[in-house]
Amino acid sequence: MDPKIIIADDHPLVLKGLKDFLIEKNFNVLATAKNGKEALTLIKAHAPDIAVLDIKMPFLTGIQIAEKCKTDDISTKIILITFEKDEKTYNEARALGVYGYVLKEFALEEIENCISSVINDKAYFSPELISYIEINQGPSKLKTLTEAETKVLKLVGDNKTASEIAKELFISSRTVEKHKSHIRKKLALSSKSTSLYLFAKENSRYL
């Protein structure tokens, strides 16, 4: 049994390109939609096996549709396509149990593999996106720092002294030194006074 598929995208060329490609590959494309509202109506009317949805669409985004499907217990498996390499959206998609996430620049190369995976009940996420997010996540050890420690580390990277940091965070210099010592331990840094500064500088975009 061929899985029934609907496609939704507000870019006519992308929509046509995807539809023609999938039909050419003998996939059963039931219908297409130009916005999120149409897409949700089609999902409710036809209960397709798979819905390939653009993330950014008028009326409802792909994420909002995934959310509604989850709330209403609709079994259609959602594949999102997007130009955005956005970690927040990716995390939302994962939390909603979305089955696929494909970057548009690789859509035609990847959508076939993605649909095949999804048919076999396996999630598929664009390898390009995964490696981008992993590269941009920063060292995993940073996640072990408390909010206060992260603030201290950021200010160390701004070349602030312990007393300047103490003043800015309304804590004592002694507490700042205590935070620094904890940060060094957690990040496995040497006790050299420059080790914190260099680490903070190198990873400033994650702080």
N, CA, C and O of each residue as an XYZ file, in Angstrom:
828
protein
N       0.841     -1.211      0.000
C       0.000      0.000      0.000
C       0.869      1.251      0.000
O       1.687      1.468      0.894
N       0.666      2.057     -1.020
C       1.413      3.316     -1.081
C       0.939      4.277     -0.007
O      -0.263      4.492      0.149
N       1.876      4.859      0.736
C       1.441      5.833      1.740
C       0.846      7.072      1.075
O       1.343      7.561      0.061
N      -0.236      7.561      1.680
C      -0.877      8.771      1.133
C      -0.140      9.987      1.691
O       0.110     10.087      2.892
N       0.204     10.913      0.785
C       1.013     12.066      1.179
C       0.317     13.364      0.796
O      -0.255     13.466     -0.289
N       0.361     14.360      1.682
C      -0.013     15.714      1.259
C       1.213     16.616      1.451
O       2.058     16.375      2.313
N       1.279     17.664      0.619
C       2.406     18.604      0.688
C       1.850     20.012      0.872
O       0.864     20.389      0.240
N       2.492     20.778      1.739
C       2.070     22.177      1.914
C       3.284     23.094      1.924
O       4.237     22.888      2.676
N       3.225     24.120      1.063
C       4.302     25.120      1.025
C       3.745     26.383      0.387
O       2.993     26.315     -0.586
N       4.115     27.544      0.939
C       3.554     28.771      0.364
C       4.400     29.300     -0.804
O       4.076     30.341     -1.375
N       5.483     28.591     -1.162
C       6.252     28.967     -2.353
C       5.811     28.075     -3.506
O       6.111     26.882     -3.504
N       5.102     28.629     -4.492
C       4.546     27.797     -5.579
C       5.597     26.917     -6.257
O       5.319     25.767     -6.599
N       6.809     27.458     -6.453
C       7.842     26.682     -7.154
C       8.307     25.485     -6.339
O       8.502     24.389     -6.867
N       8.481     25.716     -5.045
C       8.907     24.608     -4.163
C       7.814     23.540     -4.138
O       8.086     22.342     -4.221
N       6.571     24.009     -4.022
C       5.421     23.098     -3.950
C       5.344     22.238     -5.209
O       5.207     21.017     -5.138
N       5.437     22.905     -6.369
C       5.357     22.188     -7.652
C       6.545     21.238     -7.801
O       6.388     20.095     -8.230
N       7.733     21.725     -7.441
C       8.948     20.912     -7.562
C       8.850     19.631     -6.749
O       9.166     18.541     -7.227
N       8.399     19.792     -5.500
C       8.273     18.623     -4.612
C       7.211     17.655     -5.118
O       7.412     16.441     -5.150
N       6.078     18.224     -5.512
C       4.963     17.381     -5.977
C       5.392     16.583     -7.220
O       5.212     15.366     -7.278
N       5.963     17.286     -8.214
C       6.386     16.614     -9.451
C       7.429     15.531     -9.159
O       7.383     14.438     -9.723
N       8.359     15.854     -8.275
C       9.432     14.915     -7.941
C       8.858     13.647     -7.301
O       9.227     12.532     -7.669
N       7.942     13.837     -6.329
C       7.384     12.675     -5.625
C       6.503     11.825     -6.545
O       6.500     10.598     -6.453
N       5.760     12.487     -7.426
C       4.908     11.734     -8.365
C       5.798     10.922     -9.320
O       5.518      9.764     -9.629
N       6.866     11.564     -9.768
C       7.829     10.902    -10.650
C       8.427      9.651     -9.984
O       8.732      8.657    -10.642
N       8.583      9.741     -8.654
C       9.136      8.608     -7.897
C       8.038      7.643     -7.452
O       8.254      6.781     -6.600
N       6.854      7.808     -8.048
C       5.701      6.923     -7.785
C       5.136      6.997     -6.376
O       4.544      6.035     -5.888
N       5.317      8.136     -5.723
C       4.663      8.315     -4.420
C       3.223      8.780     -4.661
O       2.912      9.424     -5.663
N       2.368      8.433     -3.716
C       0.949      8.754     -3.861
C       0.625     10.128     -3.231
O       0.259     10.217     -2.059
N       0.770     11.193     -4.043
C       0.493     12.547     -3.539
C      -1.002     12.833     -3.688
O      -1.515     12.989     -4.796
N      -1.688     12.898     -2.542
C      -3.143     13.105     -2.540
C      -3.534     14.523     -2.920
O      -4.430     14.747     -3.734
N      -2.824     15.493     -2.294
C      -3.226     16.885     -2.481
C      -2.094     17.804     -2.040
O      -1.149     17.380     -1.375
N      -2.213     19.087     -2.431
C      -1.223     20.080     -1.988
C      -1.960     21.276     -1.396
O      -3.129     21.519     -1.696
N      -1.247     22.016     -0.547
C      -1.845     23.200      0.092
C      -0.855     24.360      0.040
O       0.360     24.167      0.060
N      -1.413     25.581     -0.028
C      -0.562     26.773     -0.147
C      -0.352     27.481      1.186
O       0.439     28.419      1.280
N      -1.067     27.027      2.217
C      -0.871     27.646      3.540
C      -1.233     26.640      4.639
O      -1.735     25.549      4.368
N      -0.965     27.038      5.874
C      -1.144     26.132      7.001
C      -2.597     25.742      7.256
O      -2.893     24.623      7.674
N      -3.496     26.694      6.994
C      -4.926     26.422      7.248
C      -5.424     25.333      6.289
O      -6.091     24.380      6.693
N      -5.077     25.504      5.003
C      -5.458     24.496      3.991
C      -4.849     23.137      4.344
O      -5.495     22.096      4.226
N      -3.594     23.178      4.776
C      -2.897     21.921      5.095
C      -3.607     21.168      6.213
O      -3.804     19.956      6.125
N      -3.990     21.892      7.266
C      -4.656     21.238      8.397
C      -6.013     20.673      7.977
O      -6.400     19.583      8.399
N      -6.730     21.428      7.142
C      -8.030     20.959      6.628
C      -7.842     19.651      5.852
O      -8.611     18.704      6.016
N      -6.803     19.614      5.002
C      -6.528     18.398      4.214
C      -6.173     17.216      5.113
O      -6.607     16.088      4.882
N      -5.371     17.502      6.150
C      -4.971     16.423      7.071
C      -6.205     15.862      7.770
O      -6.365     14.649      7.903
N      -7.081     16.780      8.219
C      -8.290     16.317      8.922
C      -9.237     15.575      7.986
O      -9.886     14.610      8.390
N      -9.316     16.026      6.731
C     -10.258     15.416      5.780
C      -9.759     14.058      5.275
O     -10.546     13.121      5.140
N      -8.458     13.949      4.997
C      -7.948     12.740      4.328
C      -7.140     11.814      5.222
O      -6.842     10.683      4.837
N      -6.778     12.290      6.426
C      -5.893     11.515      7.318
C      -4.764     10.849      6.541
O      -4.638      9.625      6.570
N      -3.927     11.648      5.835
C      -2.841     11.035      5.058
C      -1.832     10.366      5.988
O      -1.768     10.662      7.181
N      -1.044      9.456      5.408
C      -0.013      8.805      6.230
C       1.083      9.802      6.586
O       1.626      9.793      7.691
N       1.397     10.676      5.601
C       2.499     11.629      5.783
C       2.081     13.017      5.302
O       1.417     13.155      4.275
N       2.480     14.044      6.061
C       2.281     15.427      5.607
C       3.649     16.098      5.549
O       4.353     16.183      6.555
N       4.019     16.575      4.355
C       5.282     17.300      4.184
C       4.953     18.789      4.263
O       4.300     19.333      3.372
N       5.405     19.441      5.325
C       4.963     20.815      5.589
C       6.130     21.789      5.659
O       7.160     21.520      6.277
N       5.936     22.926      5.007
C       6.889     24.024      5.164
C       6.730     24.543      6.594
O       5.615     24.593      7.114
N       7.835     24.927      7.229
C       7.702     25.420      8.612
C       7.027     26.795      8.631
O       6.120     27.034      9.429
N       7.474     27.698      7.746
C       6.909     29.061      7.775
C       5.850     29.206      6.705
O       6.161     29.329      5.521
N       4.580     29.190      7.133
C       3.480     29.371      6.187
C       2.474     30.340      6.788
O       2.403     30.488      8.008
N       1.683     31.013      5.921
C       0.622     31.885      6.457
C      -0.401     31.067      7.247
O      -0.575     29.872      7.007
N      -1.057     31.713      8.171
C      -2.126     31.164      9.040
C      -1.608     30.195     10.105
O      -1.767     30.430     11.303
N      -0.994     29.119      9.655
C      -0.436     28.166     10.632
C       0.938     27.719     10.155
O       1.127     27.444      8.971
N       1.894     27.645     11.072
C       3.224     27.143     10.690
C       3.210     25.615     10.739
O       2.299     25.001     11.294
N       4.234     25.027     10.150
C       4.366     23.565     10.200
C       4.396     23.054     11.633
O       3.832     22.006     11.945
N       5.066     23.814     12.505
C       5.167     23.429     13.929
C       3.780     23.465     14.582
O       3.421     22.557     15.332
N       2.996     24.525     14.291
C       1.649     24.634     14.886
C       0.745     23.490     14.421
O      -0.073     22.976     15.183
N       0.911     23.104     13.155
C       0.113     21.978     12.637
C       0.527     20.686     13.356
O      -0.321     19.880     13.738
N       1.830     20.505     13.530
C       2.329     19.312     14.246
C       1.755     19.272     15.657
O       1.394     18.214     16.173
N       1.679     20.464     16.273
C       1.144     20.580     17.636
C      -0.333     20.180     17.666
O      -0.770     19.449     18.555
N      -1.098     20.670     16.679
C      -2.535     20.365     16.618
C      -2.760     18.874     16.366
O      -3.667     18.268     16.938
N      -1.927     18.292     15.505
C      -2.053     16.853     15.226
C      -1.799     16.038     16.490
O      -2.468     15.038     16.751
N      -0.818     16.489     17.266
C      -0.487     15.779     18.502
C      -1.643     15.904     19.497
O      -2.064     14.916     20.099
N      -2.154     17.134     19.664
C      -3.254     17.386     20.605
C      -4.505     16.597     20.213
O      -5.177     16.010     21.060
N      -4.805     16.596     18.892
C      -6.035     15.931     18.430
C      -5.837     14.446     18.132
O      -6.734     13.776     17.620
N      -4.642     13.945     18.464
C      -4.358     12.528     18.269
C      -4.513     12.082     16.816
O      -5.048     11.007     16.545
N      -4.042     12.912     15.885
C      -4.094     12.561     14.458
C      -2.802     11.803     14.139
O      -1.709     12.253     14.483
N      -2.936     10.659     13.485
C      -1.763      9.781     13.337
C      -0.863     10.150     12.155
O       0.169      9.508     11.955
N      -1.225     11.162     11.370
C      -0.388     11.586     10.232
C       1.022     11.913     10.714
O       1.207     12.644     11.686
N       2.001     11.363     10.022
C       3.401     11.631     10.398
C       3.862     12.915      9.707
O       3.672     13.097      8.505
N       4.462     13.785     10.487
C       4.829     15.101      9.964
C       6.300     15.148      9.567
O       7.186     14.761     10.329
N       6.534     15.644      8.329
C       7.898     15.953      7.891
C       7.943     17.465      7.664
O       7.119     18.009      6.929
N       8.890     18.130      8.284
C       9.009     19.583      8.108
C      10.128     19.892      7.119
O      11.189     19.267      7.144
N       9.869     20.881      6.239
C      10.954     21.333      5.359
C      11.171     22.828      5.613
O      10.219     23.576      5.832
N      12.411     23.240      5.581
C      12.701     24.625      5.956
C      14.045     25.087      5.401
O      14.914     24.279      5.075
N      14.193     26.408      5.301
C      15.500     26.984      4.969
C      16.288     27.262      6.245
O      17.496     27.497      6.207
N      15.572     27.231      7.392
C      16.172     27.668      8.655
C      16.992     26.562      9.319
O      16.520     25.443      9.519
N      18.225     26.911      9.652
C      19.005     25.987     10.500
C      18.850     26.531     11.912
O      19.740     27.192     12.446
N      17.710     26.239     12.495
C      17.377     26.895     13.758
C      17.221     25.865     14.871
O      16.338     25.007     14.830
N      18.094     25.970     15.859
C      18.116     24.957     16.911
C      16.828     24.942     17.725
O      16.341     23.878     18.106
N      16.276     26.130     17.992
C      15.055     26.230     18.817
C      13.907     25.490     18.113
O      13.198     24.693     18.726
N      13.742     25.774     16.805
C      12.667     25.126     16.040
C      12.892     23.616     15.967
O      11.955     22.826     16.089
N      14.150     23.233     15.766
C      14.501     21.808     15.705
C      14.118     21.117     17.021
O      13.539     20.030     17.014
N      14.446     21.758     18.145
C      14.116     21.177     19.454
C      12.605     21.083     19.656
O      12.104     20.104     20.209
N      11.883     22.115     19.200
C      10.403     22.084     19.288
C       9.868     20.914     18.474
O       8.993     20.170     18.919
N      10.413     20.773     17.273
C       9.960     19.690     16.381
C      10.187     18.327     17.038
O       9.316     17.458     17.005
N      11.359     18.154     17.631
C      11.656     16.876     18.292
C      10.708     16.634     19.453
O      10.234     15.518     19.665
N      10.439     17.694     20.200
C       9.557     17.570     21.361
C       8.138     17.184     20.926
O       7.417     16.522     21.673
N       7.742     17.595     19.724
C       6.395     17.283     19.232
C       6.340     15.921     18.529
O       5.292     15.498     18.041
N       7.479     15.256     18.490
C       7.501     13.931     17.868
C       7.424     13.983     16.352
O       6.935     13.050     15.716
N       7.916     15.093     15.764
C       7.922     15.196     14.305
C       8.853     14.120     13.735
O       9.902     13.826     14.308
N       8.457     13.544     12.610
C       9.197     12.402     12.070
C      10.370     12.782     11.176
O      11.351     12.045     11.071
N      10.256     13.948     10.532
C      11.325     14.319      9.609
C      11.559     15.815      9.619
O      10.657     16.600      9.910
N      12.785     16.196      9.298
C      13.144     17.617      9.272
C      14.191     17.742      8.174
O      15.321     17.276      8.325
N      13.808     18.376      7.068
C      14.689     18.423      5.901
C      14.950     19.872      5.513
O      14.030     20.689      5.469
N      16.208     20.182      5.233
C      16.537     21.536      4.778
C      16.166     21.661      3.301
O      16.425     20.758      2.505
N      15.548     22.806      2.944
C      15.049     22.947      1.577
C      16.136     22.843      0.524
O      15.899     22.346     -0.577
N      17.344     23.320      0.868
C      18.386     23.273     -0.169
C      18.750     21.833     -0.538
O      19.332     21.582     -1.593
N      18.395     20.881      0.354
C      18.681     19.461      0.061
C      17.386     18.673     -0.123
O      17.404     17.443     -0.170
N      16.263     19.387     -0.228
C      14.958     18.701     -0.207
C      14.848     17.596     -1.248
O      14.458     16.474     -0.926
N      15.193     17.908     -2.501
C      15.018     16.891     -3.538
C      15.987     15.722     -3.350
O      15.670     14.582     -3.691
N      17.173     16.016     -2.803
C      18.130     14.912     -2.572
C      17.673     14.043     -1.394
O      17.898     12.833     -1.377
N      17.034     14.675     -0.423
C      16.782     13.960      0.839
C      15.351     13.479      1.041
O      15.115     12.550      1.813
N      14.391     14.101      0.357
C      12.986     13.827      0.699
C      12.613     12.360      0.476
O      11.807     11.793      1.214
N      13.217     11.753     -0.557
C      12.909     10.341     -0.842
C      13.379      9.448      0.316
O      12.633      8.596      0.799
N      14.632      9.659      0.750
C      15.160      8.902      1.898
C      14.336      9.165      3.141
O      14.036      8.264      3.923
N      13.979     10.436      3.297
C      13.216     10.833      4.476
C      11.870     10.092      4.518
O      11.498      9.519      5.542
N      11.156     10.115      3.400
C       9.842      9.446      3.349
C      10.006      7.934      3.561
O       9.218      7.313      4.274
N      11.023      7.357      2.943
C      11.270      5.910      3.130
C      11.507      5.584      4.599
O      10.999      4.588      5.115
N      12.288      6.439      5.270
C      12.540      6.233      6.713
C      11.244      6.299      7.493
O      10.946      5.438      8.322
N      10.472      7.353      7.205
C       9.231      7.601      7.950
C       8.237      6.463      7.747
O       7.551      6.058      8.686
N       8.160      5.943      6.513
C       7.273      4.808      6.222
C       7.647      3.627      7.130
O       6.786      2.883      7.599
N       8.951      3.483      7.360
C       9.433      2.384      8.222
C       9.485      2.772      9.691
O      10.147      2.131     10.507
N       8.761      3.849     10.001
C       8.634      4.292     11.388
C       9.946      4.785     12.003
O      10.140      4.719     13.217
N      10.835      5.277     11.149
C      12.110      5.820     11.642
C      12.144      7.313     11.353
O      11.790      7.754     10.260
N      12.575      8.084     12.346
C      12.675      9.532     12.140
C      13.866      9.836     11.239
O      14.854      9.102     11.223
N      13.754     10.939     10.485
C      14.854     11.349      9.600
C      15.094     12.844      9.770
O      14.197     13.659      9.557
N      16.309     13.185     10.152
C      16.665     14.601     10.287
C      17.868     14.902      9.407
O      18.871     14.190      9.445
N      17.763     15.947      8.624
C      18.807     16.350      7.685
C      20.201     16.278      8.319
O      20.455     16.983      9.295
N      21.112     15.447      7.793
C      22.448     15.341      8.389
C      23.137     16.706      8.484
O      23.843     17.002      9.449
N      22.912     17.522      7.460
C      23.497     18.869      7.428
C      23.038     19.687      8.643
O      23.822     20.407      9.260
N      21.759     19.555      8.964
C      21.189     20.292     10.098
C      21.778     19.781     11.412
O      22.167     20.570     12.273
N      21.839     18.471     11.559
C      22.365     17.880     12.796
C      23.800     18.339     13.030
O      24.153     18.743     14.138
N      24.641     18.277     11.971
C      26.048     18.658     12.187
C      26.135     20.159     12.457
O      26.984     20.594     13.236
N      25.277     20.951     11.830
C      25.283     22.404     12.080
C      24.943     22.680     13.551
O      25.603     23.484     14.209
N      23.917     22.010     14.051
C      23.491     22.233     15.436
C      24.563     21.759     16.407
O      24.850     22.422     17.404
N      25.154     20.601     16.103
C      26.207     20.096     16.995
C      27.394     21.055     17.046
O      27.958     21.298     18.113
N      27.769     21.599     15.885
C      28.895     22.540     15.830
C      28.559     23.801     16.613
O      29.421     24.395     17.261
N      27.278     24.203     16.541
C      26.886     25.467     17.159
C      26.368     25.340     18.584
O      25.838     26.296     19.151
N      26.522     24.174     19.146
C      26.008     23.993     20.497
C      27.013     24.385     21.575
O      26.650     24.609     22.730
N      28.284     24.464     21.176
C      29.297     24.790     22.171
C      29.656     23.555     22.978
O      28.982     22.530     22.879
N      30.713     23.646     23.776
C      31.137     22.493     24.566
C      30.024     22.021     25.505
O      29.377     22.827     26.175
N      29.815     20.706     25.541
C      28.710     20.180     26.357
C      28.907     20.480     27.841
O      27.941     20.561     28.599
N      30.191     20.648     28.257
C      30.451     20.925     29.675
C      29.819     22.239     30.131
O      29.536     22.428     31.314
N      29.602     23.153     29.163
C      28.988     24.448     29.531
C      27.615     24.246     30.164
O      27.164     25.044     30.986
N      26.971     23.167     29.763
C      25.617     22.901     30.284
C      25.647     22.558     31.775
O      24.615     22.594     32.445
N      26.828     22.228     32.287
C      26.912     21.857     33.709
C      26.994     23.094     34.613
O      26.864     22.988     35.833
N      27.210     24.263     34.004
C      27.345     25.480     34.817
C      25.982     26.000     35.264
O      24.990     25.886     34.544
N      25.953     26.567     36.454
C      24.712     27.202     36.924
C      24.585     28.552     36.232
O      25.518     29.020     35.580
N      23.427     29.167     36.381
C      23.193     30.478     35.763
C      24.210     31.508     36.279
O      24.757     32.300     35.512
N      24.448     31.474     37.590
C      25.395     32.425     38.197
C      26.805     32.194     37.658
O      27.527     33.146     37.360
N      27.191     30.926     37.537
C      28.529     30.609     37.025
C      28.691     31.066     35.574
O      29.739     31.577     35.181
N      27.629     30.868     34.788
C      27.678     31.301     33.383
C      27.864     32.814     33.298
O      28.637     33.309     32.479
N      27.135     33.552     34.167
C      27.265     35.025     34.178
C      28.700     35.433     34.524
O      29.283     36.307     33.882
N      29.255     34.784     35.548
C      30.633     35.088     35.967
C      31.604     34.816     34.813
O      32.480     35.629     34.520
N      31.434     33.664     34.166
C      32.329     33.290     33.065
C      32.256     34.300     31.924
O      33.272     34.672     31.335
N      31.038     34.733     31.627
C      30.845     35.722     30.553
C      31.593     37.015     30.890
O      32.253     37.602     30.032
N      31.483     37.446     32.142
C      32.137     38.691     32.556
C      33.667     38.537     32.602
O      34.400     39.491     32.342
N      34.133     37.338     32.933
C      35.579     37.074     32.879
C      36.048     37.271     31.435
O      37.101     37.856     31.182
N      35.235     36.765     30.492
C      35.558     36.917     29.070
C      35.548     38.374     28.622
O      36.221     38.742     27.659
N      34.775     39.203     29.333
C      34.753     40.649     29.025
C      35.926     41.367     29.700
O      36.002     42.595     29.704
N      36.832     40.576     30.267
C      38.040     41.102     30.910
C      37.777     41.889     32.195
O      38.515     42.816     32.527
N      36.722     41.511     32.909
C      36.396     42.207     34.169
C      37.162     41.566     35.322
O      37.397     40.358     35.333
N      37.540     42.380     36.273
C      38.225     41.853     37.471
C      37.188     41.269     38.421
O      35.986     41.477     38.255
N      37.674     40.532     39.421
C      36.765     39.921     40.401
C      35.922     40.986     41.106
O      34.732     40.785     41.350
N      36.541     42.106     41.426
C      35.756     43.137     42.148
C      34.724     43.799     41.223
O      33.633     44.161     41.664
N      35.077     43.953     39.936
C      34.100     44.511     38.978
C      32.922     43.543     38.792
O      31.765     43.956     38.716
N      33.248     42.252     38.721
C      32.188     41.230     38.572
C      31.301     41.240     39.821
O      30.075     41.183     39.726
N      31.942     41.315     40.990
C      31.196     41.332     42.261
C      30.207     42.494     42.286
O      29.050     42.340     42.676
N      30.691     43.655     41.861
C      29.848     44.863     41.853
C      28.662     44.667     40.904
O      27.518     44.966     41.245
N      28.961     44.160     39.713
C      27.925     44.017     38.687
C      26.856     42.995     39.072
O      25.679     43.167     38.752
N      27.275     41.928     39.763
C      26.322     40.864     40.109
C      25.803     40.978     41.553
O      25.061     40.119     42.031
N      26.213     42.062     42.232
C      25.785     42.293     43.635
C      26.138     41.116     44.548
O      25.331     40.668     45.362
N      27.376     40.632     44.383
C      27.865     39.564     45.265
C      29.258     39.979     45.767
O      29.812     40.973     45.298
N      29.815     39.232     46.706
C      31.145     39.592     47.221
C      32.232     39.037     46.298
O      32.002     38.095     45.539
N      33.422     39.643     46.380
C      34.559     39.170     45.562
C      34.875     37.713     45.924
O      35.297     36.921     45.081
N      34.659     37.387     47.199
C      34.941     36.018     47.650
C      34.024     35.008     46.922
O      34.452     33.928     46.515
N      32.754     35.407     46.779
C      31.795     34.539     46.057
C      32.224     34.395     44.595
O      32.116     33.313     44.017
N      32.706     35.481     44.004
C      33.173     35.431     42.610
C      34.310     34.408     42.494
O      34.319     33.577     41.586
N      35.252     34.482     43.412
C      36.386     33.546     43.380
C      35.912     32.099     43.553
O      36.441     31.173     42.938
N      34.897     31.935     44.411
C      34.333     30.592     44.637
C      33.719     30.064     43.321
O      33.933     28.917     42.929
N      32.947     30.946     42.657
C      32.345     30.580     41.360
C      33.433     30.189     40.362
O      33.328     29.181     39.664
N      34.474     31.007     40.314
C      35.560     30.736     39.362
C      36.184     29.362     39.610
O      36.471     28.614     38.675
N      36.382     29.056     40.872
C      36.994     27.774     41.207
C      36.071     26.616     40.785
O      36.540     25.601     40.270
N      34.739     26.780     41.011
C      33.777     25.752     40.587
C      33.773     25.600     39.066
O      33.716     24.492     38.532
N      33.835     26.749     38.383
C      33.808     26.720     36.907
C      35.031     25.958     36.386
O      34.919     25.116     35.495
N      36.200     26.269     36.957
C      37.437     25.583     36.523
C      37.308     24.068     36.681
O      37.699     23.291     35.810
N      36.740     23.677     37.833
C      36.566     22.235     38.108
C      35.646     21.606     37.058
O      35.965     20.588     36.443
N      34.481     22.259     36.880
C      33.476     21.695     35.957
C      33.990     21.634     34.519
O      33.681     20.700     33.780
N      34.776     22.636     34.131
C      35.252     22.678     32.744
C      36.623     22.001     32.595
O      37.208     21.980     31.512
N      37.107     21.461     33.688
C      38.423     20.783     33.705
C      39.523     21.686     33.156
O      40.303     21.278     32.295
N      39.577     22.923     33.664
C      40.595     23.883     33.222
C      41.736     23.929     34.228
O      41.566     23.564     35.392
N      42.892     24.379     33.774
C      44.041     24.471     34.691
C      43.808     25.636     35.667
O      42.937     26.479     35.453
N      44.597     25.659     36.725
C      44.381     26.699     37.752
C      45.038     28.033     37.370
O      44.996     28.990     38.144
N      45.642     28.095     36.182
C      46.237     29.360     35.733
C      45.154     30.421     35.639
O      44.024     30.142     35.239
N      45.515     31.639     36.011
C      44.496     32.702     36.029
C      43.964     33.001     34.625
O      42.836     33.470     34.473
N      44.781     32.729     33.596
C      44.326     33.046     32.220
C      43.410     31.970     31.638
O      42.720     32.218     30.649
N      43.396     30.764     32.247
C      42.652     29.651     31.617
C      41.168     29.985     31.462
O      40.557     29.669     30.441
N      40.594     30.624     32.482
C      39.163     30.980     32.415
C      38.913     32.016     31.336
O      37.975     31.904     30.547
N      39.774     33.032     31.316
C      39.616     34.121     30.338
C      39.685     33.566     28.915
O      38.848     33.898     28.075
N      40.674     32.730     28.648
C      40.847     32.187     27.295
C      39.657     31.316     26.888
O      39.186     31.378     25.752
N      39.180     30.502     27.839
C      38.025     29.645     27.547
C      36.791     30.510     27.248
O      36.055     30.255     26.295
N      36.584     31.536     28.082
C      35.409     32.415     27.913
C      35.464     33.146     26.568
O      34.446     33.317     25.897
N      36.659     33.567     26.193
C      36.836     34.283     24.917
C      36.492     33.356     23.744
O      35.765     33.719     22.820
N      37.043     32.156     23.826
C      36.887     31.188     22.740
C      35.420     30.776     22.560
O      34.976     30.488     21.448
N      34.677     30.753     23.672
C      33.287     30.260     23.626
C      32.267     31.354     23.911
O      31.144     31.080     24.335
N      32.678     32.603     23.671
C      31.802     33.738     24.041
C      30.418     33.653     23.390
O      29.427     34.084     23.981
N      30.350     33.095     22.166
C      29.033     33.074     21.490
C      28.038     32.119     22.151
O      26.838     32.191     21.886
N      28.531     31.234     23.003
C      27.617     30.312     23.686
C      27.224     30.786     25.077
O      26.420     30.146     25.755
N      27.798     31.920     25.502
C      27.541     32.360     26.884
C      26.444     33.412     26.946
O      26.105     33.888     28.029
